[in-house]
Amino acid sequence: MGVATFAPPAQRVGEELVYPDGRHELADDSAIRDSPLYNGDLAPVPIKQRTWTTYNYMALWIGMAHNIPTYLLASGLVLLGMAWYQAILTIAIANIIVLIPMLANSHAGTKYGIPYPVFARASFGVFGANVAALLRAGVACGWFGIQTWIGGGALYGLSGKLFGSGWTNSSIIAGQHWTLWLSFAIFWAINIFIILRGMNAVRRFENWAAPFVLIVALGLLAWMVTKAGGFGPILSDPGKVGWGGTFWFVLFPPALMGMIAFWSTLSLNMPDFTRFGKSQRAQAVGQILGLPTTITAATQVVYKTAIWNPVDLAAKFDNPIVVIFALFTLAVATLSVNVAANIVSPSYDFSNVLPKLISFRTGGLITGVLGIVIQPWNLLSNPNVYIFTWLGFYGGALGAIAGVLIADYWVMRSTVLKLGDLYKANGEYRYSAGFNWRGLVSLVVGGVLAVGGAYSTPGNGPFPKGGIIGPLCYLVLSAVFPAGAVSRRPQAAAAAAT
């Protein structure tokens, strides 16, 4: 970055230039350039390079919201027994809830031009931030795999319409058609190609993809409503559970948690994007306007069943041109969210571990490999696992990180950070050998409490049938107050008798 241009509106405060709109940049980064915590990708973005507008953030969110897994959320809730309006209510409440921490954490990115893992150094320590960053990266790798598998499925279906049954009925390898594996590989390569071009390529792609996907989505909605006989049959669908206790106490709580979890990962790493913002207003208004809700409940009326995978829904269309266009749009939409939501963040997170060895682009390659290793085709095989296990568990765990970040930045520091010290191994944020035990302990406690009720029915997930807190509580109490002396007495008595 070198020495920043001292523009007249800026005032120098210590190492930083402070602009009238509240944004900061380093006056000179030469003192930290050789730090093991610094590289060009993690460095504060200079003011002149913070060019993202309200439209850029709207486009980012439109591109991320209109994609296959978002449709899976709504149709998955319908499949589990909700009426369309209950699904919309659940998703709307979740979006409002998650928007609050999302905007709270976005502020630091715009003010200081820093990505999420650097922001986390203030509350977790310059090395402890890797714990929070890698937890977030693990979720992103999982989502990358899920989105890439679904996008590959859309590409597979599109190619099948073009090449015929020989493509879709190819020989089976490892449980899937080899042409599906090939489609998955091609879609994976396209994702990696875009991220290797850098953040400007991401911005340009989102600017183009968002209006295209939105227009096509509205067109498909009109087509579905027409096929369903208007809005009447759709609006009259009562669902299966009604408004009683089954909905409010059995289905709604875990479903709401799953919906919150879907976007909660982005509430952490939005600084990865808002660091490029022209102003706080641009990023805040863009995000507020760009987080819509979607649903595919019309499929129940048209096809008499809830098609929970939109790739299968697109294949139901009669007109081959419509099928090809719909599948192409689904592929573009999935690519749009995958690049922005699931590769950018872990690329920064992995780079934060060893900044001098791992660049943003290298982090993207690591994400791509781990996204395959996680075997996303298994995560999508069961909607119960997808919504309640995968989304619920990780969303709760990451919510604890967001709580620590917000408490530290807004309450303890009143949004004031020492920008240069975030890149110094022996600066203000070193704490104890680079770790702030307060933040780490709060993360563990908050994570356990957040996911303490997580449970799985037999065969549908990894959690105990009775939840997590009960077994954990027993193990902790047994360790603190061992009952070994009592349990050994009968054995000792039996041994003495012999």
Secondary structure, 3 states (H helix, E strand, C coil): CCECCCCCCCEEECCEEECCCCCEEECECCCCCCCCCCCCCCCCCCHHHCCECHHHHHHHHHHHHCCHHHHHHHHHHHHCCCCHHHHHHHHHHHHHHHHHHHHHHHHHHHHHCCCHHHHHHHHHCCCCHHHHHHHHHHHHHHHHHHHHHHHHHHHHHHHHHHHCHHHHCCCEECCEEHHHHHHHHHHHHHHHHHHHCCHHHHHHHHHHHHHHHHHHHHHHHHHHHHHCCCHHHHHCCCCCCCCCHHHHHHHHHHHHHHHHHHHHHHHHHCHHHHCCECCHHHHHHHHHHCCCCCCCCHHHHHHCCCCCCHHHHHHCCCCHHHHHHHHHHHHHHHHHHHHHHHHHHHHHHHHHHCCCCCCHHHHHHHHHHHHHHCCHHHHCCCHHHHHHHHHHHHHHHHHHHHHHHHHHHHHHCCCCCCCHHHHCCCCHHHCECCECHHHHHHHHHHHHHHCCCCCCCCCCCCCCCCCCHHHHHHHHHHHHCCCHHHHHHHHHHHHHHC
